[in-house]
Amino acid sequence: GGWDADGKGPSVWDTFTHQGGERVFQNQTGDVACGSYTLWEEDLKCIKQLGLTHYRFSLSWSRLLPDGTTGFINQKGKLDYYNKIIDDLLTNGIIPIVTLYHFDLPQALEDKGGWLSEAIIESFDKYARFCFSTFGDQVKQWITINEPNILALLAYDLGLFPPGVSHFGTGGYQAAHNLIRAHARSWHSYDSLFRKEQKGMVSLAIFAGWVEPADPNSVSDQEAAKRAIAFSLDLFAKPIFIDGDYPEVVKSQIAFMSKKQGYPSSRLPEFTDEEKRMIKGTADFFAVQYYTTRLVKYQENKKKELSFLQDVEIQIFPDSSWINFDWVYVVPWGIRKLLKYIKDTYNNPVIYITENGFPQGDPASLDDTQRWEYFRQTFQELLKAIQLDKVNLKLYCAWSLLDNFEWNQGYSSRFGLFHVDFEDPARPRVPYTSAKEYAKIIRNNGL
């Protein structure tokens, strides 16, 4: 909320939603959303009602720096709002986990090329340093970029997210290249300028579904499943956690497709040796966001179509027996398999689940028993992952505290533990059944 309040500059999502054209469900906007800008005290009541030990929230770059640069610092956004949130959390014994960037680029920076421009790396690093110096005395757990893989795909390849322009087969890779370098730069800034004094930790949060081959006996389906994970999770995780470079299967697949399409070289940009050294090891924990699982099978790109998704050469779909609402299918064992994969592939890192959730199918009903069953089964799988697979899982965050503006889906998709009435100007928060059950889990420290 508070999209233009107290000196906040416009973000790309403000521009995008105000242009209409049904790019968002029923042309809804995030102008007010759940009104957290003015109703923080109500949010805090919800947080305390649940008994949370940690609370993850995101800063708005354009609220702090209206034109995206430190040339003008918005004191109201900086001091009055975010400092109060952090102070209130700490006063109540709740650890803040702060995300620097959650899809809402200042429009002024998008006008200069956004994540397709190499200049964004310097802009993001300056913004990150500003946040570390402003809030880092109290914030010890940082996420630089939320779901860079989703941003690269939806914003800069498919054009479904702002700026709403598609660059099939090229834009997603260019954005990914700049997102990885921007993250790494900001991690090094923290490491060299702030870590010694502030003693915090920095990572980025990668979206990851799990996939299984549609036919477990088919070699082509097995390879398709490996490519699916490589193009989503590993595309960002391998450079940062292993060796500073993209997965070999991603490089060879894009080079192969590029050649078939008549390109003189691969559409995937390359890191220099210096950049590989700079990128490698730039995360203090592994933050992952899981919702659901799919089946995959090999599907040749016969028409040589140009797009990130066509490069992978897969067909992706759910099992017909899985229960779902919207795009989230209830496949609890998928999260355990994902965590085991991360453990085995990335040298047993400390893992934070920074998002996980299920939308409420009937917003008129507060009794979301189907959703609570998703959570309950998920927690059982997490327990198995910790005890049986010895996964080093240290933190779990449900998405989300409140029903909110869910990007292109607007208010049609409700992930909140607390129901928000978007028709009521007061935006009352009322707990769903799952909020009460979640509070019990926290109170009992287990199922």
Phi and psi in degrees as a GROMACS rama.xvg file:
@    title "Ramachandran Plot"
@    xaxis  label "Phi"
@    yaxis  label "Psi"
@TYPE xy
52.1864  42.8066  GLY-2
-61.6049  -29.6573  TRP-3
-127.258  20.5899  ASP-4
-80.3623  146.075  ALA-5
52.8936  39.5678  ASP-6
88.1719  6.86024  GLY-7
-66.486  137.828  LYS-8
-83.8952  161.843  GLY-9
-71.5916  140.899  PRO-10
-100.756  170.026  SER-11
-61.2307  -30.5517  VAL-12
-73.5147  -31.2247  TRP-13
-61.4916  -49.2797  ASP-14
-61.1203  -48.6812  THR-15
-59.7158  -46.9706  PHE-16
-73.9753  -27.9274  THR-17
-78.5915  -12.8306  HIS-18
-80.467  -11.91  GLN-19
67.6762  -147.312  GLY-20
79.3404  19.5957  GLY-21
56.2719  29.976  GLU-22
-78.4481  -19.4578  ARG-23
-121.3  146.512  VAL-24
-46.3314  122.451  PHE-25
51.7052  28.7525  GLN-26
54.6301  32.4394  ASN-27
-72.3294  154.532  GLN-28
-125.234  168.046  THR-29
-96.7369  20.0089  GLY-30
-55.7232  -44.4346  ASP-31
-111.027  -41.8664  VAL-32
51.1189  -132.969  ALA-33
-88.7101  9.19757  CYS-34
68.1039  26.9549  GLY-35
-63.7408  -22.5322  SER-36
-62.2392  -34.4642  TYR-37
-104.976  -13.9355  THR-38
-114.844  29.6291  LEU-39
-54.8881  -38.0792  TRP-40
-59.9787  -35.4556  GLU-41
-69.3874  -39.4777  GLU-42
-60.5709  -42.7889  ASP-43
-61.6002  -38.0013  LEU-44
-60.3965  -42.3837  LYS-45
-63.3679  -43.3671  CYS-46
-60.6153  -44.013  ILE-47
-70.7929  -34.202  LYS-48
-61.6465  -37.0081  GLN-49
-76.2463  -24.7653  LEU-50
78.0528  30.8545  GLY-51
-61.678  145.91  LEU-52
-96.1074  -24.7087  THR-53
-134.834  153.102  HIS-54
-139.745  122.55  TYR-55
-98.3832  128.819  ARG-56
-141.164  163.972  PHE-57
-112.76  142.64  SER-58
-82.479  149.149  LEU-59
-97.8032  112.919  SER-60
-54.1841  -44.3268  TRP-61
-79.677  -9.83689  SER-62
-79.3166  -36.5114  ARG-63
-80.3552  -45.6527  LEU-64
-127.907  92.0962  LEU-65
-55.2874  -32.938  PRO-66
-104.047  11.981  ASP-67
86.9689  -8.26556  GLY-68
-117.134  162.897  THR-69
-80.7694  8.20878  THR-70
-60.8818  -35.0404  GLY-71
-134.533  122.677  PHE-72
-106.794  125.746  ILE-73
-85.443  101.014  ASN-74
-60.6999  -35.965  GLN-75
-62.7766  -47.1301  LYS-76
-65.0253  -41.9169  GLY-77
-70.7063  -56.9196  LYS-78
-87.459  -49.6467  LEU-79
-70.7794  -38.1927  ASP-80
-94.6037  -63.6264  TYR-81
-69.8351  -36.6935  TYR-82
-63.4842  -35.9815  ASN-83
-65.6337  -43.07  LYS-84
-57.937  -49.7254  ILE-85
-63.0031  -45.1102  ILE-86
-60.2019  -45.8972  ASP-87
-63.8592  -40.2353  ASP-88
-62.0626  -50.5798  LEU-89
-63.867  -38.1237  LEU-90
-59.479  -32.6191  THR-91
-96.282  14.0339  ASN-92
72.4752  26.0714  GLY-93
-111.287  128.837  ILE-94
-84.6515  123.439  ILE-95
-79.59  134.567  PRO-96
-113.344  117.122  ILE-97
-112.246  126.098  VAL-98
-97.9564  127.575  THR-99
-74.7173  -37.8877  LEU-100
-141.322  120.322  TYR-101
-131.428  61.2574  HIS-102
77.8552  -10.764  PHE-103
-101.311  69.0155  ASP-104
-62.1692  137.851  LEU-105
-55.4491  133.118  PRO-106
-57.3996  -34.297  GLN-107
-59.4669  -33.0443  ALA-108
-81.5745  -33.0071  LEU-109
-63.2279  -36.1694  GLU-110
-62.1801  -20.4278  ASP-111
-99.8688  13.4465  LYS-112
116.448  -13.3674  GLY-113
55.9843  -140.374  GLY-114
-77.2786  -2.70848  TRP-115
-84.631  -14.3533  LEU-116
-98.5197  136.163  SER-117
-63.3206  -23.5227  GLU-118
-62.8342  -21.6617  ALA-119
-64.2972  -26.2948  ILE-120
-62.3186  -47.6949  ILE-121
-65.8157  -42.5504  GLU-122
-60.0788  -44.8913  SER-123
-66.6783  -40.3026  PHE-124
-62.4972  -40.6843  ASP-125
-66.5296  -41.0532  LYS-126
-62.1539  -45.2634  TYR-127
-61.0814  -44.8939  ALA-128
-62.4255  -38.5984  ARG-129
-59.6378  -45.069  PHE-130
-67.8851  -42.0617  CYS-131
-60.7248  -42.9143  PHE-132
-73.2167  -30.1017  SER-133
-81.1117  -43.7433  THR-134
-114.605  -8.06428  PHE-135
-69.6213  -15.2085  GLY-136
-67.0408  -24.3279  ASP-137
-114.491  -25.0226  GLN-138
-96.8822  125.497  VAL-139
-115.268  -5.35527  LYS-140
-129.487  115.296  GLN-141
-119.258  139.308  TRP-142
-112.763  123.891  ILE-143
-73.0605  -55.631  THR-144
-132.187  130.432  ILE-145
-85.4946  124.492  ASN-146
44.6893  60.8956  GLU-147
-60.9663  -28.5246  PRO-148
-68.9819  -37.0433  ASN-149
-70.0628  -42.4097  ILE-150
-60.0438  -48.5306  LEU-151
-59.2935  -44.6154  ALA-152
-69.9807  -53.8964  LEU-153
-76.9938  -34.1308  LEU-154
-86.5297  -42.8632  ALA-155
-112.065  -9.35392  TYR-156
-104.23  -61.589  ASP-157
-81.2769  -24.0012  LEU-158
74.7572  20.9282  GLY-159
-81.9576  -28.3771  LEU-160
-98.5079  161.198  PHE-161
-59.96  145.207  PRO-162
-80.6582  4.04295  PRO-163
80.4837  21.2351  GLY-164
-117.212  127.491  VAL-165
-87.1372  141.108  SER-166
-130.968  73.3989  HIS-167
-59.2025  125.855  PHE-168
79.7991  -3.74387  GLY-169
-132.123  -47.1552  THR-170
-61.9043  -40.1803  GLY-171
-61.5782  -39.8381  GLY-172
-72.743  -37.6144  TYR-173
-65.8905  -42.151  GLN-174
-64.5532  -43.6342  ALA-175
-58.4225  -42.5763  ALA-176
-59.4812  -43.3403  HIS-177
-75.2064  -34.9745  ASN-178
-63.0175  -43.5013  LEU-179
-64.4555  -44.444  ILE-180
-67.9622  -36.5663  ARG-181
-66.0557  -43.9291  ALA-182
-58.3064  -49.2093  HIS-183
-61.4979  -42.6516  ALA-184
-58.9217  -45.6593  ARG-185
-69.1619  -33.4312  SER-186
-62.4519  -44.4879  TRP-187
-65.077  -35.8477  HIS-188
-61.3058  -44.5453  SER-189
-63.2422  -45.5076  TYR-190
-60.137  -42.7101  ASP-191
-88.0972  -29.8899  SER-192
-105.057  -26.8015  LEU-193
-125.608  -26.1146  PHE-194
-59.8276  -44.0627  ARG-195
-57.8054  -42.5321  LYS-196
-84.5748  -42.8833  GLU-197
-86.9824  -26.4737  GLN-198
57.2526  42.3943  LYS-199
-102.846  -173.608  GLY-200
-132.99  146.456  MET-201
-133.754  134.865  VAL-202
-150.201  -169.965  SER-203
-130.415  157.633  LEU-204
-107.594  115.779  ALA-205
-101.938  131.978  ILE-206
-74.7868  134.992  PHE-207
-149.061  118.263  ALA-208
-89.9124  168.346  GLY-209
-103.218  151.984  TRP-210
-133.26  148.674  VAL-211
-126.286  145.675  GLU-212
-61.9729  135.055  PRO-213
-59.139  -41.6203  ALA-214
-114.837  105.117  ASP-215
-61.6091  -18.5199  PRO-216
-92.5554  -4.61101  ASN-217
-90.4272  122.262  SER-218
-64.0831  -39.2078  VAL-219
-66.4021  -35.2293  SER-220
-70.9168  -37.6288  ASP-221
-61.0855  -44.32  GLN-222
-65.8869  -37.1856  GLU-223
-61.2065  -41.1585  ALA-224
-64.3071  -40.7831  ALA-225
-63.6251  -41.067  LYS-226
-64.6815  -39.9178  ARG-227
-58.4057  -43.8773  ALA-228
-71.6546  -38.0195  ILE-229
-63.2678  -39.5825  ALA-230
-78.5277  -14.2072  PHE-231
-107.966  -72.3266  SER-232
-71.2014  -53.2585  LEU-233
-70.172  -25.7317  ASP-234
-54.0839  -36.2456  LEU-235
-99.8251  -36.3164  PHE-236
-72.8258  -40.5373  ALA-237
-63.7247  -46.7713  LYS-238
-57.8888  -41.3857  PRO-239
-79.638  -39.4878  ILE-240
-97.9498  -19.049  PHE-241
-114.624  -67.0007  ILE-242
-146.338  11.783  ASP-243
80.5055  5.81472  GLY-244
-136.221  160.481  ASP-245
-67.2421  157.969  TYR-246
-60.0033  142.963  PRO-247
-58.7232  -40.5634  GLU-248
-64.7249  -33.0028  VAL-249
-68.9626  -46.6352  VAL-250
-61.632  -45.8678  LYS-251
-69.917  -37.2532  SER-252
-66.9418  -44.1001  GLN-253
-70.0259  -37.6776  ILE-254
-62.0384  -43.0862  ALA-255
-61.5757  -48.2347  PHE-256
-66.7816  -39.7914  MET-257
-61.5482  -41.9254  SER-258
-63.8635  -44.4953  LYS-259
-59.5585  -31.1742  LYS-260
-89.6264  1.7868  GLN-261
88.8721  12.6963  GLY-262
-76.9988  143.294  TYR-263
-69.4317  -24.1178  PRO-264
-149.629  176.577  SER-265
-63.5182  144.367  SER-266
-75.4853  -10.9906  ARG-267
-85.146  120.75  LEU-268
-62.5784  158.079  PRO-269
-109.985  143.986  GLU-270
-82.6761  142.233  PHE-271
-74.3098  165.49  THR-272
-60.3173  -37.3248  ASP-273
-65.3047  -41.7292  GLU-274
-65.1466  -39.3798  GLU-275
-58.968  -42.5118  LYS-276
-65.124  -37.4755  ARG-277
-68.8528  -35.4515  MET-278
-81.1006  -39.229  ILE-279
-57.4765  129.161  LYS-280
81.7109  17.0649  GLY-281
-94.2791  54.67  THR-282
-157.036  137.478  ALA-283
-98.0819  -7.40792  ASP-284
-162.576  168.491  PHE-285
-107.393  107.314  PHE-286
-98.6248  125.824  ALA-287
-133.216  149.19  VAL-288
-125.175  113.044  GLN-289
-119.996  137.812  TYR-290
-125.836  -41.1928  TYR-291
-157.403  176.709  THR-292
-128.942  153.379  THR-293
-136.939  165.449  ARG-294
-99.7813  149.777  LEU-295
-134.848  149.719  VAL-296
-140.709  159.376  LYS-297
-65.28  134.151  TYR-298
-141.914  109.596  GLN-299
-65.5907  139.942  GLU-300
-85.2285  75.5017  ASN-301
-66.149  -34.9824  LYS-302
-84.1876  4.07584  LYS-303
56.0604  37.7715  LYS-304
-66.0886  145.319  GLU-305
-97.7641  110.516  LEU-306
-176.667  155.947  SER-307
-52.0509  -47.2486  PHE-308
-67.3275  -37.2773  LEU-309
-69.6886  -28.339  GLN-310
-61.1357  -32.6474  ASP-311
-72.4433  -24.1756  VAL-312
55.1836  57.5139  GLU-313
-137.697  158.007  ILE-314
-112.388  133.781  GLN-315
-124.939  133.035  ILE-316
-161.584  160.863  PHE-317
-87.3966  162.556  PRO-318
-72.9296  137.392  ASP-319
-64.2489  -17.7036  SER-320
-86.9719  -10.0369  SER-321
-76.487  137.627  TRP-322
-79.3613  143.381  ILE-323
-148.505  162.643  ASN-324
-133.076  126.368  PHE-325
58.444  -131.128  ASP-326
-89.8961  -4.21304  TRP-327
-97.54  115.808  VAL-328
-99.1758  143.533  TYR-329
-81.5807  98.0547  VAL-330
-134.382  73.3094  VAL-331
-59.2265  -34.8375  PRO-332
-65.4367  -17.3545  TRP-333
-62.5323  -36.2325  GLY-334
-69.3157  -35.489  ILE-335
-65.5867  -44.2394  ARG-336
-63.0859  -39.9267  LYS-337
-62.0987  -47.1828  LEU-338
-62.236  -39.5227  LEU-339
-64.6244  -39.8718  LYS-340
-61.9145  -44.4997  TYR-341
-63.1009  -43.3378  ILE-342
-58.2136  -49.3402  LYS-343
-72.7751  -33.7126  ASP-344
-86.0478  -32.2779  THR-345
-117.064  33.2165  TYR-346
62.4856  44.0798  ASN-347
50.1826  58.2442  ASN-348
-77.032  163.116  PRO-349
-66.3569  127.446  VAL-350
-112.574  134.818  ILE-351
-113.313  127.476  TYR-352
-89.3396  107.229  ILE-353
-94.3043  -10.0793  THR-354
-152.507  142.313  GLU-355
-167.027  132.932  ASN-356
-176.527  -177.032  GLY-357
-147.943  133.611  PHE-358
-76.3037  149.183  PRO-359
-81.298  123.725  GLN-360
-69.3138  -35.6169  GLY-361
-121.196  95.7673  ASP-362
-64.1509  -16.1914  PRO-363
-76.0076  -18.2639  ALA-364
-106.074  131.568  SER-365
-86.6045  -9.48519  LEU-366
-91.3482  85.7725  ASP-367
-96.808  60.3835  ASP-368
-63.7481  -35.3547  THR-369
-62.6085  -40.003  GLN-370
-68.8826  -41.3677  ARG-371
-63.0755  -33.9493  TRP-372
-63.1763  -38.0978  GLU-373
-58.773  -48.2042  TYR-374
-62.2934  -46.9385  PHE-375
-59.9591  -46.709  ARG-376
-65.7425  -35.5397  GLN-377
-62.323  -45.2315  THR-378
-63.4378  -35.4184  PHE-379
-62.0256  -40.9546  GLN-380
-68.6467  -35.2085  GLU-381
-65.3615  -39.1587  LEU-382
-61.7941  -43.3839  LEU-383
-61.8166  -42.3142  LYS-384
-60.0308  -41.3823  ALA-385
-72.572  -49.1642  ILE-386
-82.7095  -40.2416  GLN-387
-92.1509  -42.3763  LEU-388
-92.051  -7.36781  ASP-389
58.3871  36.5169  LYS-390
-73.2067  138.794  VAL-391
-88.7215  60.8841  ASN-392
-87.1147  121.98  LEU-393
-113.631  -16.3343  LYS-394
-152.862  144.014  LEU-395
-134.488  129.304  TYR-396
-121.587  126.17  CYS-397
-78.6086  144.599  ALA-398
-106.972  116.748  TRP-399
-142.865  173.644  SER-400
-59.3222  -49.4986  LEU-401
-122.72  152.073  LEU-402
-55.3511  138.596  ASP-403
-151.112  -171.763  ASN-404
-77.0915  107.919  PHE-405
-97.3559  62.567  GLU-406
53.5816  -128.678  TRP-407
-62.3191  -22.5106  ASN-408
-84.5603  -3.32306  GLN-409
53.7227  -128.44  GLY-410
-101.545  11.8529  TYR-411
-78.452  -18.4144  SER-412
-116.611  120.861  SER-413
-116.453  111.776  ARG-414
-104.261  -2.30551  PHE-415
-67.8454  149.044  GLY-416
-77.0268  -22.7122  LEU-417
-114.724  130.737  PHE-418
-73.4462  136.556  HIS-419
-119.612  129.539  VAL-420
-88.7493  102.906  ASP-421
-76.4836  -8.65442  PHE-422
-86.0103  -19.8375  GLU-423
-92.7261  121.847  ASP-424
-56.2539  -26.0515  PRO-425
-78.2346  -11.0629  ALA-426
47.243  55.8759  ARG-427
-61.9706  144.148  PRO-428
-104.477  124.276  ARG-429
-129.003  131.233  VAL-430
-69.8317  134.111  PRO-431
-73.6748  167.913  TYR-432
-53.4823  -40.332  THR-433
-62.8449  -29.7876  SER-434
-64.8865  -42.6755  ALA-435
-66.7643  -39.9499  LYS-436
-69.6841  -39.3939  GLU-437
-61.9833  -40.6756  TYR-438
-61.6059  -35.5865  ALA-439
-65.6517  -42.1348  LYS-440
-57.5989  -46.7075  ILE-441
-65.5575  -43.0257  ILE-442
-62.4082  -41.4849  ARG-443
-88.918  -3.88598  ASN-444
52.8913  43.1375  ASN-445
153.943  175.834  GLY-446
